[in-house]
Amino acid sequence: MRLLKLAVAALALACAVPASAQPAAKAEKPKLTLGVGGKPLLYYLPLTIAERKGFFKDEGLDVAINDFGGGAKSLQALIGGSIDVVTGAYEHTIRMQAKGQDIVSVIELGRFPGIVLVARKDRPIKSVKDLKGAKIGVTAPGSSTNFFVNFLMAKDGLKPDDASYVGVGGGASAVAQMKRGEIDAMSNLDPVITKLEDDGDVIILADSRTESGNEKIFGGENPAAVLYMKRDFVEQNPVTTQKLVNAFYKALQWLKTATPEDVAAVVPEEYLLGDKTLYLNAVKNSLPIYSRTGLIPERGMKNALNMLVEFDPELKAAKIDLAKTFDGSFVAKAAAAK
């Protein structure tokens, strides 16, 4: 009877302790590998913030980051099973569904792509229509920067194969190739774009860093960077998935009030490309792109699909269930626990 009374007392005490003070559920997979295509790009700034501010560690996660040359390569690694999750473009979830692969995003990191299409000033390229026959640099063939220029060309009556594409990455190499004249135009992101702008090397043909730019190009928001993974990973590792989303959600909340100087103080020195003033300008240009809520609005999903359908015959014939491309339940829990 005494043991029974002690057990009842212990249970009552446990129930009286707030949930936040009780031991948190352990991640099924505390050590995991995350793939990304061009980590220094401001497109992926929420990832760097989550890493450098210790938000992954706060959640009890040991996240190894594998930085690939472009988003298409990190997607390939996920499908191949060499990594667990990806910080990449939302549109990959749509394209993979059309190919029979069940890939789901669980938090929106970027509400605007932040991708900019530029052309060298000394080339006879003054509009998207002039890109026929051009050599265009993209972070990697098949990545979101490639999709962006394909969409713009299709809107102006051109086909993807009316130009040639070269993978230039998203850092100093991309800047160097444009400056050397090895490419005629480029679809890329900050800080690469701001560097070329500030140096007077390029003219802008299309800019998706601002709300007005996205309205002009897409008709509104177009989800950009997200955290995505195979659906069976989510089902087998729900606690791990929640902890990942918690960390990224904290990063988004931090970015809401961060100044360019705050960001520059957190990122690795090499991200500044040897020019802190340039980096501060690039951050200022890019701060509007980050998601405010972590949730992808329905209109944004439709805009992303409409973009892909414009130039991808396979998607025109596919029946895409957009509801399966995003699971917002983890973001809802992260927000509720804030």
Secondary structure as a PSIPRED ss2 file (coil, helix, strand):
# PSIPRED VFORMAT (PSIPRED V4.0)

   1 M C   1.000  0.000  0.000
   2 R H   0.000  1.000  0.000
   3 L H   0.000  1.000  0.000
   4 L H   0.000  1.000  0.000
   5 K H   0.000  1.000  0.000
   6 L H   0.000  1.000  0.000
   7 A H   0.000  1.000  0.000
   8 V H   0.000  1.000  0.000
   9 A H   0.000  1.000  0.000
  10 A H   0.000  1.000  0.000
  11 L H   0.000  1.000  0.000
  12 A H   0.000  1.000  0.000
  13 L H   0.000  1.000  0.000
  14 A H   0.000  1.000  0.000
  15 C H   0.000  1.000  0.000
  16 A H   0.000  1.000  0.000
  17 V C   1.000  0.000  0.000
  18 P C   1.000  0.000  0.000
  19 A H   0.000  1.000  0.000
  20 S H   0.000  1.000  0.000
  21 A H   0.000  1.000  0.000
  22 Q C   1.000  0.000  0.000
  23 P C   1.000  0.000  0.000
  24 A C   1.000  0.000  0.000
  25 A C   1.000  0.000  0.000
  26 K C   1.000  0.000  0.000
  27 A C   1.000  0.000  0.000
  28 E C   1.000  0.000  0.000
  29 K C   1.000  0.000  0.000
  30 P C   1.000  0.000  0.000
  31 K E   0.000  0.000  1.000
  32 L E   0.000  0.000  1.000
  33 T E   0.000  0.000  1.000
  34 L E   0.000  0.000  1.000
  35 G E   0.000  0.000  1.000
  36 V E   0.000  0.000  1.000
  37 G E   0.000  0.000  1.000
  38 G C   1.000  0.000  0.000
  39 K C   1.000  0.000  0.000
  40 P C   1.000  0.000  0.000
  41 L C   1.000  0.000  0.000
  42 L H   0.000  1.000  0.000
  43 Y H   0.000  1.000  0.000
  44 Y H   0.000  1.000  0.000
  45 L H   0.000  1.000  0.000
  46 P H   0.000  1.000  0.000
  47 L H   0.000  1.000  0.000
  48 T H   0.000  1.000  0.000
  49 I H   0.000  1.000  0.000
  50 A H   0.000  1.000  0.000
  51 E H   0.000  1.000  0.000
  52 R H   0.000  1.000  0.000
  53 K C   1.000  0.000  0.000
  54 G C   1.000  0.000  0.000
  55 F H   0.000  1.000  0.000
  56 F H   0.000  1.000  0.000
  57 K H   0.000  1.000  0.000
  58 D H   0.000  1.000  0.000
  59 E C   1.000  0.000  0.000
  60 G C   1.000  0.000  0.000
  61 L C   1.000  0.000  0.000
  62 D E   0.000  0.000  1.000
  63 V E   0.000  0.000  1.000
  64 A E   0.000  0.000  1.000
  65 I E   0.000  0.000  1.000
  66 N E   0.000  0.000  1.000
  67 D E   0.000  0.000  1.000
  68 F E   0.000  0.000  1.000
  69 G C   1.000  0.000  0.000
  70 G C   1.000  0.000  0.000
  71 G H   0.000  1.000  0.000
  72 A H   0.000  1.000  0.000
  73 K H   0.000  1.000  0.000
  74 S H   0.000  1.000  0.000
  75 L H   0.000  1.000  0.000
  76 Q H   0.000  1.000  0.000
  77 A H   0.000  1.000  0.000
  78 L H   0.000  1.000  0.000
  79 I H   0.000  1.000  0.000
  80 G H   0.000  1.000  0.000
  81 G C   1.000  0.000  0.000
  82 S C   1.000  0.000  0.000
  83 I C   1.000  0.000  0.000
  84 D C   1.000  0.000  0.000
  85 V E   0.000  0.000  1.000
  86 V E   0.000  0.000  1.000
  87 T E   0.000  0.000  1.000
  88 G E   0.000  0.000  1.000
  89 A E   0.000  0.000  1.000
  90 Y C   1.000  0.000  0.000
  91 E H   0.000  1.000  0.000
  92 H H   0.000  1.000  0.000
  93 T H   0.000  1.000  0.000
  94 I H   0.000  1.000  0.000
  95 R H   0.000  1.000  0.000
  96 M H   0.000  1.000  0.000
  97 Q H   0.000  1.000  0.000
  98 A H   0.000  1.000  0.000
  99 K C   1.000  0.000  0.000
 100 G C   1.000  0.000  0.000
 101 Q C   1.000  0.000  0.000
 102 D C   1.000  0.000  0.000
 103 I E   0.000  0.000  1.000
 104 V E   0.000  0.000  1.000
 105 S E   0.000  0.000  1.000
 106 V E   0.000  0.000  1.000
 107 I E   0.000  0.000  1.000
 108 E E   0.000  0.000  1.000
 109 L C   1.000  0.000  0.000
 110 G E   0.000  0.000  1.000
 111 R C   1.000  0.000  0.000
 112 F C   1.000  0.000  0.000
 113 P C   1.000  0.000  0.000
 114 G C   1.000  0.000  0.000
 115 I C   1.000  0.000  0.000
 116 V E   0.000  0.000  1.000
 117 L E   0.000  0.000  1.000
 118 V E   0.000  0.000  1.000
 119 A E   0.000  0.000  1.000
 120 R E   0.000  0.000  1.000
 121 K C   1.000  0.000  0.000
 122 D C   1.000  0.000  0.000
 123 R C   1.000  0.000  0.000
 124 P C   1.000  0.000  0.000
 125 I C   1.000  0.000  0.000
 126 K C   1.000  0.000  0.000
 127 S C   1.000  0.000  0.000
 128 V H   0.000  1.000  0.000
 129 K H   0.000  1.000  0.000
 130 D H   0.000  1.000  0.000
 131 L H   0.000  1.000  0.000
 132 K C   1.000  0.000  0.000
 133 G C   1.000  0.000  0.000
 134 A C   1.000  0.000  0.000
 135 K E   0.000  0.000  1.000
 136 I E   0.000  0.000  1.000
 137 G E   0.000  0.000  1.000
 138 V E   0.000  0.000  1.000
 139 T C   1.000  0.000  0.000
 140 A C   1.000  0.000  0.000
 141 P C   1.000  0.000  0.000
 142 G C   1.000  0.000  0.000
 143 S C   1.000  0.000  0.000
 144 S H   0.000  1.000  0.000
 145 T H   0.000  1.000  0.000
 146 N H   0.000  1.000  0.000
 147 F H   0.000  1.000  0.000
 148 F H   0.000  1.000  0.000
 149 V H   0.000  1.000  0.000
 150 N H   0.000  1.000  0.000
 151 F H   0.000  1.000  0.000
 152 L H   0.000  1.000  0.000
 153 M H   0.000  1.000  0.000
 154 A H   0.000  1.000  0.000
 155 K H   0.000  1.000  0.000
 156 D C   1.000  0.000  0.000
 157 G C   1.000  0.000  0.000
 158 L C   1.000  0.000  0.000
 159 K C   1.000  0.000  0.000
 160 P H   0.000  1.000  0.000
 161 D H   0.000  1.000  0.000
 162 D H   0.000  1.000  0.000
 163 A C   1.000  0.000  0.000
 164 S E   0.000  0.000  1.000
 165 Y E   0.000  0.000  1.000
 166 V E   0.000  0.000  1.000
 167 G E   0.000  0.000  1.000
 168 V C   1.000  0.000  0.000
 169 G C   1.000  0.000  0.000
 170 G C   1.000  0.000  0.000
 171 G C   1.000  0.000  0.000
 172 A H   0.000  1.000  0.000
 173 S H   0.000  1.000  0.000
 174 A H   0.000  1.000  0.000
 175 V H   0.000  1.000  0.000
 176 A H   0.000  1.000  0.000
 177 Q H   0.000  1.000  0.000
 178 M H   0.000  1.000  0.000
 179 K H   0.000  1.000  0.000
 180 R C   1.000  0.000  0.000
 181 G C   1.000  0.000  0.000
 182 E C   1.000  0.000  0.000
 183 I C   1.000  0.000  0.000
 184 D C   1.000  0.000  0.000
 185 A E   0.000  0.000  1.000
 186 M E   0.000  0.000  1.000
 187 S E   0.000  0.000  1.000
 188 N E   0.000  0.000  1.000
 189 L C   1.000  0.000  0.000
 190 D C   1.000  0.000  0.000
 191 P C   1.000  0.000  0.000
 192 V H   0.000  1.000  0.000
 193 I H   0.000  1.000  0.000
 194 T H   0.000  1.000  0.000
 195 K H   0.000  1.000  0.000
 196 L H   0.000  1.000  0.000
 197 E H   0.000  1.000  0.000
 198 D H   0.000  1.000  0.000
 199 D C   1.000  0.000  0.000
 200 G C   1.000  0.000  0.000
 201 D C   1.000  0.000  0.000
 202 V E   0.000  0.000  1.000
 203 I E   0.000  0.000  1.000
 204 I E   0.000  0.000  1.000
 205 L E   0.000  0.000  1.000
 206 A E   0.000  0.000  1.000
 207 D E   0.000  0.000  1.000
 208 S C   1.000  0.000  0.000
 209 R C   1.000  0.000  0.000
 210 T C   1.000  0.000  0.000
 211 E H   0.000  1.000  0.000
 212 S H   0.000  1.000  0.000
 213 G H   0.000  1.000  0.000
 214 N H   0.000  1.000  0.000
 215 E H   0.000  1.000  0.000
 216 K H   0.000  1.000  0.000
 217 I H   0.000  1.000  0.000
 218 F H   0.000  1.000  0.000
 219 G C   1.000  0.000  0.000
 220 G C   1.000  0.000  0.000
 221 E C   1.000  0.000  0.000
 222 N C   1.000  0.000  0.000
 223 P C   1.000  0.000  0.000
 224 A C   1.000  0.000  0.000
 225 A E   0.000  0.000  1.000
 226 V E   0.000  0.000  1.000
 227 L E   0.000  0.000  1.000
 228 Y E   0.000  0.000  1.000
 229 M E   0.000  0.000  1.000
 230 K E   0.000  0.000  1.000
 231 R H   0.000  1.000  0.000
 232 D H   0.000  1.000  0.000
 233 F H   0.000  1.000  0.000
 234 V H   0.000  1.000  0.000
 235 E H   0.000  1.000  0.000
 236 Q H   0.000  1.000  0.000
 237 N C   1.000  0.000  0.000
 238 P H   0.000  1.000  0.000
 239 V H   0.000  1.000  0.000
 240 T H   0.000  1.000  0.000
 241 T H   0.000  1.000  0.000
 242 Q H   0.000  1.000  0.000
 243 K H   0.000  1.000  0.000
 244 L H   0.000  1.000  0.000
 245 V H   0.000  1.000  0.000
 246 N H   0.000  1.000  0.000
 247 A H   0.000  1.000  0.000
 248 F H   0.000  1.000  0.000
 249 Y H   0.000  1.000  0.000
 250 K H   0.000  1.000  0.000
 251 A H   0.000  1.000  0.000
 252 L H   0.000  1.000  0.000
 253 Q H   0.000  1.000  0.000
 254 W H   0.000  1.000  0.000
 255 L H   0.000  1.000  0.000
 256 K H   0.000  1.000  0.000
 257 T H   0.000  1.000  0.000
 258 A C   1.000  0.000  0.000
 259 T C   1.000  0.000  0.000
 260 P H   0.000  1.000  0.000
 261 E H   0.000  1.000  0.000
 262 D H   0.000  1.000  0.000
 263 V H   0.000  1.000  0.000
 264 A H   0.000  1.000  0.000
 265 A H   0.000  1.000  0.000
 266 V H   0.000  1.000  0.000
 267 V C   1.000  0.000  0.000
 268 P C   1.000  0.000  0.000
 269 E H   0.000  1.000  0.000
 270 E H   0.000  1.000  0.000
 271 Y H   0.000  1.000  0.000
 272 L H   0.000  1.000  0.000
 273 L C   1.000  0.000  0.000
 274 G C   1.000  0.000  0.000
 275 D C   1.000  0.000  0.000
 276 K H   0.000  1.000  0.000
 277 T H   0.000  1.000  0.000
 278 L H   0.000  1.000  0.000
 279 Y H   0.000  1.000  0.000
 280 L H   0.000  1.000  0.000
 281 N H   0.000  1.000  0.000
 282 A H   0.000  1.000  0.000
 283 V H   0.000  1.000  0.000
 284 K H   0.000  1.000  0.000
 285 N H   0.000  1.000  0.000
 286 S H   0.000  1.000  0.000
 287 L H   0.000  1.000  0.000
 288 P H   0.000  1.000  0.000
 289 I H   0.000  1.000  0.000
 290 Y E   0.000  0.000  1.000
 291 S C   1.000  0.000  0.000
 292 R C   1.000  0.000  0.000
 293 T C   1.000  0.000  0.000
 294 G C   1.000  0.000  0.000
 295 L C   1.000  0.000  0.000
 296 I C   1.000  0.000  0.000
 297 P C   1.000  0.000  0.000
 298 E H   0.000  1.000  0.000
 299 R H   0.000  1.000  0.000
 300 G H   0.000  1.000  0.000
 301 M H   0.000  1.000  0.000
 302 K H   0.000  1.000  0.000
 303 N H   0.000  1.000  0.000
 304 A H   0.000  1.000  0.000
 305 L H   0.000  1.000  0.000
 306 N H   0.000  1.000  0.000
 307 M H   0.000  1.000  0.000
 308 L H   0.000  1.000  0.000
 309 V H   0.000  1.000  0.000
 310 E H   0.000  1.000  0.000
 311 F H   0.000  1.000  0.000
 312 D C   1.000  0.000  0.000
 313 P H   0.000  1.000  0.000
 314 E H   0.000  1.000  0.000
 315 L H   0.000  1.000  0.000
 316 K H   0.000  1.000  0.000
 317 A H   0.000  1.000  0.000
 318 A C   1.000  0.000  0.000
 319 K C   1.000  0.000  0.000
 320 I C   1.000  0.000  0.000
 321 D C   1.000  0.000  0.000
 322 L H   0.000  1.000  0.000
 323 A H   0.000  1.000  0.000
 324 K H   0.000  1.000  0.000
 325 T H   0.000  1.000  0.000
 326 F E   0.000  0.000  1.000
 327 D C   1.000  0.000  0.000
 328 G C   1.000  0.000  0.000
 329 S H   0.000  1.000  0.000
 330 F H   0.000  1.000  0.000
 331 V H   0.000  1.000  0.000
 332 A H   0.000  1.000  0.000
 333 K H   0.000  1.000  0.000
 334 A H   0.000  1.000  0.000
 335 A H   0.000  1.000  0.000
 336 A H   0.000  1.000  0.000
 337 A C   1.000  0.000  0.000
 338 K C   1.000  0.000  0.000
